[in-house]
Amino acid sequence: FNSYIYISVMFSYICTYRQLASQLSGLPHSAPCYNSSTTDNVCPLTNVEILGRLKNENRVMPSWIKPSYSNLAYSLLGRCLLQSSTGFEEHVEKYILVPLGMTNTGFEFTDSVVSKMATGYIGGGKKAPLINLGWNAPAGQMYSTINDLLKLSEFLNSMYLPYESANNILAPHLVKEMGLPMYLNYDGKSLFGSPWEMMFVDTYLVRTKAGNILGYSSQFSY
């Protein structure tokens, strides 16, 4: 497939998939979903509608200048890169979650899932509503458990295992490429990858990713 996406409807410039994944695309932080009066689907839009609205958006900066965090970039990767008859959520479940045995990870808040979830809280001790991000789901809709995230960590660390011992979702060299730095920050100590934010602890490069949504936050490192 082509290694770039030509975002002519937005800014008439070429942006690579790697730039999108590494926060180097220069795209705005958020998708133009605008305000929604419901938590059932805060971005009930299609690819066509989102791309149409992006015509009126401006880039934060040119690509490859420095990292600029963009949830929009990851939503675009999830929604527009996937050329499949299935949606992003179904694709992730079929090709990642099921093969890794991540049986308590997903995107849909069914009654069974909600009954086992920790309760999130907002100001004043009120329970946080569970939010459906809609089109923005690739940027932060997934729920998981500690045990399931351990399975993901083991898979990401499979780059250090012999080929025959590694999970066959991705070839080991691609798993290793996922963990490589893409940009050294001006402090000379921290780095950005795809999508990891990285730092050295002694001689070990720690890759970490954090996120939050109303009432919940998480951080994953390996």
Disulfide bonds with the S-S distance in Angstrom:
Cys33-Cys43 2.03
